[in-house]
Amino acid sequence: MKKPSPYLTFAGAIPFVVCAILITIGIDAVIALGTTAEILSAYGLVIVSFMAGAHWGNHLSLADSNPWALKLPIYSNIVAILLWLGFLSLSKEGFLWLLVVGFLVLLMIDYSLNQANIISAQYFKVRKYVTLIVIISLIVAAIQL
């Protein structure tokens, strides 16, 4: 049976696209959920934290001699904490731009992990496409705010 991770990864981009579309067509809020910008910001923070957590998990299986065994837990904590602080302190527009930076940083880390054969080429390929979709959605939303 094929792993569901590629499908779930692409499905995870759907809320980014939907929120960008809603913001673009002028729907400022979703009943019972809040403003569209808040929904997008909170979801983005959850996904960045989830991805940073995946990096943390990757480090647990690495030998102590692997340089990534030290880098991954540090990088994952820095990314998660900086994005959380940005969520708390920045405007919604500012935070969306910070999310763009956060997703790019995570992609660069994954690029390095792929080069070091810590993650598979297939996973990295999916990550590239999904990150592109997410970043375009975030940029479209940020420009509209």
Stockholm file with secondary structure:
# STOCKHOLM 1.0

chainA/1-145         MKKPSPYLTFAGAIPFVVCAILITIGIDAVIALGTTAEILSAYGLVIVSFMAGAHWGNHLSLADSNPWALKLPIYSNIVAILLWLGFLSLSKEGFLWLLVVGFLVLLMIDYSLNQANIISAQYFKVRKYVTLIVIISLIVAAIQL
#=GR chainA/1-145 SS CCCSHHHHHHHTTHHHHHHHHHHHTTCCEETTTEEHHHHHHHHHHHHHHHHHHHHHHHHHTSCTTSTHHHHHHHHHHHHHHHHHHHHHHSCHHHHHHHHHHHHHHHHHHHHHHHHTTSSCHHHHHHHHHHHHHHHHHHHHHHHHC
#=GC SS_cons         CCCSHHHHHHHTTHHHHHHHHHHHTTCCEETTTEEHHHHHHHHHHHHHHHHHHHHHHHHHTSCTTSTHHHHHHHHHHHHHHHHHHHHHHSCHHHHHHHHHHHHHHHHHHHHHHHHTTSSCHHHHHHHHHHHHHHHHHHHHHHHHC
//
